[in-house]
Amino acid sequence: MTTLILWRHSRTGYNSEGRLQGSLDIALGESGRDQARAAAKQIIRLHGEHLRVVSSPLQRAKASAGELANLIDEPVTVDPAFTQRSYGVWEGLTSAEVAAQWPEEWEAKQRGQDPEIDGWGMAADVGARVGDGLRAFSGSDTPVVIVSHGSAIQLGILNLLGQLPHSRLLGHVPHAAWSVVTESTSGAWHLEHYGLGAP
Protein backbone atom coordinates (compact mmCIF):
# COMPACT_ATOMS: atom_id res chain seq x y z
CA MET A 1 0.00 0.00 0.00
CA THR A 2 1.36 3.42 -0.95
CA THR A 3 1.53 5.94 1.89
CA LEU A 4 2.16 9.63 1.22
CA ILE A 5 2.73 12.03 4.11
CA LEU A 6 2.09 15.60 2.95
CA TRP A 7 3.87 17.92 5.36
CA ARG A 8 3.49 21.69 5.31
CA HIS A 9 6.69 23.66 5.88
CA SER A 10 7.22 25.36 9.22
CA ARG A 11 6.43 29.00 9.98
CA THR A 12 8.56 31.77 8.48
CA GLY A 13 8.92 35.39 9.51
CA TYR A 14 6.54 36.32 6.69
CA ASN A 15 3.98 33.89 8.09
CA SER A 16 4.29 35.45 11.54
CA GLU A 17 3.74 38.90 10.00
CA GLY A 18 0.68 37.71 8.06
CA ARG A 19 2.33 38.31 4.67
CA LEU A 20 1.40 36.30 1.59
CA GLN A 21 4.41 34.36 0.34
CA GLY A 22 3.24 32.33 -2.63
CA SER A 23 6.20 31.85 -4.98
CA LEU A 24 8.49 34.16 -2.98
CA ASP A 25 11.49 32.19 -1.72
CA ILE A 26 11.49 33.12 1.96
CA ALA A 27 13.98 31.55 4.41
CA LEU A 28 12.74 29.50 7.35
CA GLY A 29 14.64 31.04 10.28
CA GLU A 30 15.78 29.39 13.49
CA SER A 31 12.34 29.21 15.16
CA GLY A 32 10.95 27.61 12.01
CA ARG A 33 13.74 25.03 12.07
CA ASP A 34 12.93 24.25 15.71
CA GLN A 35 9.28 23.77 14.78
CA ALA A 36 10.23 21.52 11.86
CA ARG A 37 12.54 19.43 14.02
CA ALA A 38 9.81 18.87 16.61
CA ALA A 39 7.32 17.84 13.92
CA ALA A 40 9.90 15.59 12.25
CA LYS A 41 10.34 13.66 15.49
CA GLN A 42 6.58 13.09 15.65
CA ILE A 43 6.50 11.87 12.03
CA ILE A 44 9.30 9.39 12.78
CA ARG A 45 7.51 8.20 15.91
CA LEU A 46 4.34 7.51 13.92
CA HIS A 47 5.80 6.29 10.62
CA GLY A 48 9.27 4.97 11.43
CA GLU A 49 12.65 5.93 10.02
CA HIS A 50 12.39 4.12 6.70
CA LEU A 51 11.10 7.09 4.70
CA ARG A 52 11.75 8.87 1.42
CA VAL A 53 11.91 12.67 1.69
CA VAL A 54 10.78 14.93 -1.16
CA SER A 55 10.52 18.71 -1.11
CA SER A 56 9.24 21.73 -2.97
CA PRO A 57 12.17 23.75 -4.38
CA LEU A 58 11.40 26.75 -2.14
CA GLN A 59 13.90 27.10 0.69
CA ARG A 60 11.33 27.16 3.51
CA ALA A 61 10.20 23.70 2.41
CA LYS A 62 13.73 22.39 1.77
CA ALA A 63 14.88 23.53 5.21
CA SER A 64 11.89 21.81 6.86
CA ALA A 65 12.59 18.65 4.86
CA GLY A 66 16.24 18.83 5.86
CA GLU A 67 15.36 18.61 9.55
CA LEU A 68 13.64 15.26 8.92
CA ALA A 69 16.31 14.03 6.51
CA ASN A 70 19.06 14.73 9.04
CA LEU A 71 17.32 12.66 11.69
CA ILE A 72 16.97 9.60 9.45
CA ASP A 73 20.17 10.08 7.40
CA GLU A 74 18.35 10.27 4.07
CA PRO A 75 18.74 12.70 1.15
CA VAL A 76 16.11 15.24 0.14
CA THR A 77 14.81 14.99 -3.42
CA VAL A 78 13.59 18.33 -4.80
CA ASP A 79 10.54 18.17 -7.07
CA PRO A 80 9.02 21.32 -8.63
CA ALA A 81 5.61 19.62 -8.79
CA PHE A 82 5.19 20.48 -5.11
CA THR A 83 6.04 24.20 -5.17
CA GLN A 84 3.52 26.73 -3.90
CA ARG A 85 0.97 28.45 -6.11
CA SER A 86 1.72 32.00 -7.16
CA TYR A 87 -0.18 34.76 -5.37
CA GLY A 88 0.68 37.17 -8.15
CA VAL A 89 0.68 40.88 -7.30
CA TRP A 90 -0.36 40.10 -3.72
CA GLU A 91 2.93 38.44 -2.81
CA GLY A 92 4.72 40.19 0.05
CA LEU A 93 1.62 42.08 1.19
CA THR A 94 -0.33 41.46 4.39
CA SER A 95 -3.88 40.19 4.21
CA ALA A 96 -5.04 43.58 5.59
CA GLU A 97 -3.24 45.40 2.78
CA VAL A 98 -4.74 43.10 0.15
CA ALA A 99 -8.25 43.43 1.60
CA ALA A 100 -7.95 47.23 1.56
CA GLN A 101 -6.70 47.47 -2.03
CA TRP A 102 -8.64 44.58 -3.63
CA PRO A 103 -11.74 44.12 -1.43
CA GLU A 104 -13.86 42.22 -3.96
CA GLU A 105 -11.06 39.94 -5.09
CA TRP A 106 -10.05 39.27 -1.49
CA GLU A 107 -13.61 38.26 -0.68
CA ALA A 108 -13.55 35.91 -3.67
CA LYS A 109 -10.40 34.27 -2.32
CA GLN A 110 -11.99 33.93 1.12
CA ARG A 111 -14.86 32.05 -0.55
CA GLY A 112 -12.37 29.63 -2.12
CA GLN A 113 -12.57 31.14 -5.60
CA ASP A 114 -9.74 32.30 -7.87
CA PRO A 115 -9.38 36.10 -7.64
CA GLU A 116 -8.91 37.88 -10.95
CA ILE A 117 -5.49 39.41 -10.31
CA ASP A 118 -2.26 39.38 -12.28
CA GLY A 119 -0.13 36.29 -11.76
CA TRP A 120 -2.56 34.27 -9.61
CA GLY A 121 -2.02 30.49 -9.76
CA MET A 122 -5.38 29.02 -10.75
CA ALA A 123 -6.72 26.32 -8.43
CA ALA A 124 -7.36 23.78 -11.19
CA ASP A 125 -3.83 24.18 -12.58
CA VAL A 126 -2.13 23.94 -9.20
CA GLY A 127 -4.26 20.96 -8.16
CA ALA A 128 -3.48 19.10 -11.39
CA ARG A 129 0.25 19.76 -11.04
CA VAL A 130 0.43 18.59 -7.44
CA GLY A 131 -1.98 15.70 -8.01
CA ASP A 132 0.14 14.40 -10.88
CA GLY A 133 3.23 14.72 -8.70
CA LEU A 134 1.54 12.64 -5.99
CA ARG A 135 0.39 9.97 -8.44
CA ALA A 136 3.98 9.54 -9.60
CA PHE A 137 4.64 7.76 -6.28
CA SER A 138 1.91 5.18 -6.89
CA GLY A 139 3.17 1.72 -5.96
CA SER A 140 5.95 2.94 -3.67
CA ASP A 141 6.74 0.40 -0.96
CA THR A 142 8.37 3.07 1.19
CA PRO A 143 6.31 5.85 2.79
CA VAL A 144 7.07 9.17 1.10
CA VAL A 145 7.17 12.43 3.06
CA ILE A 146 6.46 15.34 0.71
CA VAL A 147 7.22 18.77 2.14
CA SER A 148 5.09 21.39 0.42
CA HIS A 149 2.82 24.38 1.08
CA GLY A 150 -0.69 24.92 2.43
CA SER A 151 -2.55 25.67 -0.80
CA ALA A 152 -0.53 23.17 -2.80
CA ILE A 153 -1.26 20.37 -0.33
CA GLN A 154 -4.96 21.18 -0.11
CA LEU A 155 -5.42 21.41 -3.89
CA GLY A 156 -3.29 18.35 -4.55
CA ILE A 157 -5.34 16.20 -2.18
CA LEU A 158 -8.60 17.42 -3.74
CA ASN A 159 -7.27 16.50 -7.19
CA LEU A 160 -6.07 13.10 -5.99
CA LEU A 161 -9.50 12.34 -4.51
CA GLY A 162 -11.36 13.46 -7.62
CA GLN A 163 -12.90 16.52 -5.96
CA LEU A 164 -13.47 19.89 -7.63
CA PRO A 165 -10.60 22.37 -7.13
CA HIS A 166 -12.84 24.93 -5.40
CA SER A 167 -14.35 22.39 -3.01
CA ARG A 168 -14.53 23.52 0.63
CA LEU A 169 -14.21 19.91 1.79
CA LEU A 170 -10.76 20.53 3.28
CA GLY A 171 -9.82 23.36 5.59
CA HIS A 172 -6.68 25.32 6.42
CA VAL A 173 -3.43 23.35 6.85
CA PRO A 174 -1.45 24.61 9.89
CA HIS A 175 2.29 25.17 9.59
CA ALA A 176 4.34 22.03 10.29
CA ALA A 177 1.18 19.87 10.18
CA TRP A 178 0.90 16.86 7.92
CA SER A 179 -1.78 14.84 6.19
CA VAL A 180 -1.71 11.19 5.16
CA VAL A 181 -3.10 9.72 1.95
CA THR A 182 -2.91 6.06 1.00
CA GLU A 183 -3.49 4.11 -2.17
CA SER A 184 -5.29 0.80 -1.77
CA THR A 185 -4.61 -2.29 -3.87
CA SER A 186 -7.64 -1.32 -5.99
CA GLY A 187 -5.85 1.89 -7.00
CA ALA A 188 -8.24 4.13 -5.04
CA TRP A 189 -6.74 6.95 -2.97
CA HIS A 190 -7.94 7.59 0.58
CA LEU A 191 -7.42 10.51 2.94
CA GLU A 192 -6.48 8.94 6.27
CA HIS A 193 -5.56 12.06 8.28
CA TYR A 194 -5.61 15.81 7.66
CA GLY A 195 -3.67 18.51 9.49
CA LEU A 196 -2.06 16.31 12.13
CA GLY A 197 0.38 17.24 14.82
CA ALA A 198 1.50 20.85 14.33
CA PRO A 199 3.71 21.58 17.36
Phi, psi and omega in degrees: 000131178281131176237123177245128180250108185263109190249123176281139178304161179285174187286135175257174174299322177299319178299316181296330179274357180075026180267143178281126183264307182055236183276358176296138185263084186265135180290159185280315184087162187294319180295324176295321177296320177299317179297318180296318181297318179296318179293321180301320178297322178292319179299316179296318179300322183274328189240359178084180183263350181273085187224149166265146182237123182233145184221150162304153178286349181287141191294333178294328176283316181298321179293320176297314179299323181297328178296321176289314183301322179295326181288331183248005177056051178234153176283163174255125175265127180266130182227116182295346177301336188254016177288165182285156173293155174279138173259014173056224185291351178277346185299132181092348179267156174280161178298326178295319178295318179295314181299326180287322185270331182229062188301318182290318180290327176294320177297321177299316178299318181297334177274002179088011180265167176275117176289148180270080178230159180296129172085001182293134176280113185293140186303316182297320180292315180295315180300318180294318179299310182291318179301317178296321177298321178292317181297336180296342179266006178305132179089000180294131178277343181255131176303140183246123174265120182247115183265118187219213190228159187306303181295319181298317179296312181301311182290325178294319178295316178302316179296316181298325182271001179077024179266158178292147185296337180260014178300143176261020181301319183254145181259194181299141176259115180294156175298138179071006175273160180225158178234154184236125173240144180231153175248122180281172180296339178283348184094357179280142177263142182229139174270111183273319182214151180220123176069044182280146154067020180297122182282000000 
